[in-house]
């Protein structure tokens, strides 16, 4: 089963984004909540240690972290775990007006 982790960086301030609330959902026939996490002082969080192959969505509470809903409210990232034996890392580079994500290592 796959391990899923994330790392959120606050690009507006050039530091890790500590305290970001994160929700993880499975996307099958319906959207099912799997886990919640909050990034640590280094902006990191482990969302699951044992995910099967399938479609998932991570939702980052951007406005809560930034302090207000300036432009971004929530940032949803949908992805597929195709290899259940692999580890998946989904970093988020976050600012009040934009974000970027990719599959990390």
C-alpha positions in Angstrom: 0.0 0.0 0.0 1.2 3.5 -0.8 2.4 6.1 1.6 1.1 9.6 0.9 2.8 12.8 2.2 2.8 16.5 1.4 5.0 19.6 1.9 3.5 23.1 1.7 5.7 26.0 1.1 4.6 29.6 1.6 6.2 31.3 -1.5 5.0 34.8 -0.5 7.1 34.7 2.7 9.8 32.2 1.7 9.2 29.7 4.4 7.4 26.4 5.2 3.6 26.8 5.7 3.0 25.5 9.2 -0.5 24.8 10.4 -2.2 24.2 7.0 -5.4 22.1 7.5 -5.6 19.3 4.9 -8.3 16.8 4.1 -7.9 13.6 2.0 -10.7 12.1 0.0 -11.0 8.9 -2.0 -12.8 9.5 -5.4 -14.6 6.3 -6.4 -18.3 6.1 -6.9 -18.6 8.9 -4.4 -16.3 11.3 -2.6 -15.3 9.7 0.7 -13.3 11.4 3.5 -10.3 9.4 4.5 -8.1 11.5 6.7 -7.3 14.9 8.1 -3.9 16.4 8.9 -2.2 19.7 9.7 1.3 20.6 8.5 4.0 20.7 11.1 6.6 23.5 11.6 8.4 22.3 8.5 5.2 22.5 6.4 5.1 18.7 6.1 2.3 16.1 6.8 1.8 12.4 6.3 -1.8 11.8 5.1 -1.7 8.0 5.0 0.6 5.1 5.3 -1.5 2.6 3.4 -3.5 3.8 0.4 -4.6 1.3 -2.3 -4.5 2.2 -6.0 -7.2 4.6 -7.0 -8.2 8.3 -7.5 -7.8 10.8 -4.6 -8.2 14.4 -3.7 -6.2 16.5 -1.2 -7.9 19.7 -0.2 -5.6 22.4 1.3 -7.4 25.1 3.5 -5.5 28.0 1.9 -7.7 30.9 3.2 -7.5 29.6 6.7 -3.7 29.5 6.5 -3.4 32.9 4.8 -5.8 34.4 7.3 -8.6 35.5 4.9 -10.2 34.5 1.6 -8.3 37.0 -0.4 -8.3 35.1 -3.7 -7.8 31.4 -2.9 -10.2 29.6 -0.5 -9.4 25.9 -0.8 -6.9 24.3 -3.1 -8.1 20.9 -4.4 -5.5 18.6 -6.0 -6.8 15.4 -7.7 -4.5 12.6 -8.6 -4.3 8.9 -9.2 -2.2 6.3 -7.3 -1.5 3.7 -10.0 1.3 1.8 -8.2 0.1 0.7 -4.7 3.7 -0.3 -3.8 5.1 3.2 -4.5 5.3 6.2 -2.2 3.5 9.4 -3.3 4.5 12.9 -2.3 2.3 15.9 -3.4 4.1 19.3 -2.6 2.1 22.6 -2.8 3.8 25.9 -3.4 1.3 28.4 -2.0 0.8 32.2 -2.1 -2.3 34.4 -1.6 -2.8 34.6 -5.4 -1.6 31.3 -6.8 -0.3 27.9 -6.3 1.7 25.1 -8.0 1.9 21.4 -7.4 3.7 18.4 -8.7 4.5 14.8 -7.9 7.5 14.9 -5.7 9.8 12.2 -4.4 
